[in-house]
């Protein structure tokens, strides 16, 4: 969490407000790690940043309140889609 806070205070001002999501990727990472711990929150943050690039997703993407039964610690690729699919 210290790394994310350091990024927010230093590098983000140089990069500018260019995140395609709300909340921003750094805010998402801070909240995901606080809510779900370093392992799950870290993977969720990693995959969120990966989705943020060109050709990725955009819009409102909050940190989920709880993890789904599919999101198991030894299968980190399952954290890729952290938000539930809409019907």
C-alpha angles and dihedrals in degrees: 000000000000089000091054092047091049089051091050092051098043122016100029091067090057095045094046133214098313104132113129094209138068117251095037118249093256092050089047091051094048092050095042093053092045092049103037105022133250098295101047095029091047093053091045089052093047092052092043091056089048090054091049097069128095111305090019132115128289140188135055111352112162126186108266116250092227136012119251122242088253093061102085124168095240093052103057093166087072089070089068093092100040096164120069117256114256119237 
